[in-house]
Amino acid sequence: MNIYIGNLPYSVTEDDLREAFSRFGQVDSANIIMDKFSGRSKGFGFVDMSSDEEGRTAIEAMNEQDFKGRTIKVNEARPREERAPRRDRY
């Protein structure tokens, strides 16, 4: 199950996410989305868990909880929407 985690503190690392969610089951991957220009966290990320049951347990336990000073939003990730191609600006 792919899980979305929002409102993360900018200081959180992928290892922090992996450690927090591994309490609920096997974490296959943890990714924090970074701004490609500044290199800073965008304040959200994703965790892949090996089973849907473990993922649902993690969502229920972690949603609206304090994580390193901020109340995080946790839910099942939705498929990425296709966006229209960007036009080049001159």
Secondary structure, 3 states (H helix, E strand, C coil): CEEEEECCCCCCCHHHHHHHHHHHCCEEEEEEEECCCCCCEEEEEEEEECCHHHHHHHHHHHCCCEECCEECEEEECCCCCCCCCCCCCC
